[in-house]
Amino acid sequence: MLREKLLQEALNLLVYGLSTVFIFLCLLIFLTIIMSKIVLSMEVTEAFKEKGLNIKRAAKAAAAEFHKKRN
């Protein structure tokens, strides 16, 4: 009887612990994805609106500037 009760408590602890970790990690993943989308959308639109560039032109300008600094 004691052994069965101990195994039942161990199983309950296992289920609660693993489900808590799983929920926490899923929440962390979704929040990280949402935060990165927010930051990227804010950063890109503000930087391009100030200079009037699109993404391809900005990449070309950044590459040219990087090349000038290296040489």
C-alpha positions in Angstrom: 0.0 0.0 0.0 2.8 2.4 0.9 4.7 1.6 -2.3 1.6 2.2 -4.5 1.0 5.5 -2.8 4.6 6.6 -3.2 4.5 5.6 -6.9 1.3 7.6 -7.3 2.8 10.7 -5.7 5.9 10.3 -7.9 3.8 10.1 -11.0 1.7 13.1 -10.0 4.9 15.1 -9.4 6.3 14.0 -12.7 3.2 15.1 -14.6 2.9 18.4 -12.8 6.6 19.2 -13.2 6.8 18.3 -16.9 3.6 20.1 -17.8 4.8 23.2 -15.9 8.1 23.2 -17.8 6.4 22.5 -21.1 3.9 25.4 -20.7 6.7 27.7 -19.6 8.9 26.9 -22.6 5.9 27.3 -25.0 5.1 30.6 -23.5 8.7 31.7 -23.7 8.9 30.7 -27.4 5.7 32.5 -28.4 6.6 35.7 -26.4 10.1 35.7 -28.0 8.6 35.4 -31.5 6.1 38.2 -30.8 8.8 40.5 -29.3 11.2 39.9 -32.2 8.4 40.7 -34.7 7.5 43.9 -32.9 11.1 45.1 -32.6 12.0 44.2 -36.2 8.9 46.0 -37.6 9.6 49.1 -35.5 13.3 49.3 -36.3 13.0 48.6 -40.0 10.2 51.0 -40.7 11.6 53.9 -38.7 15.1 53.6 -40.1 13.8 53.3 -43.7 11.3 56.1 -43.3 14.0 58.5 -42.1 16.2 57.8 -45.1 13.6 56.9 -47.6 15.1 53.6 -48.4 13.6 50.2 -49.1 15.2 47.0 -47.8 17.3 46.1 -50.9 18.6 49.7 -51.2 19.4 49.8 -47.5 21.3 46.5 -47.8 23.3 47.7 -50.8 24.1 51.0 -49.0 25.2 49.2 -45.9 27.4 46.8 -47.9 29.0 49.7 -49.7 29.7 51.6 -46.5 31.1 48.5 -44.9 33.4 48.0 -47.9 34.6 51.6 -47.7 35.4 51.3 -44.1 37.4 48.1 -44.6 39.6 49.5 -47.4 
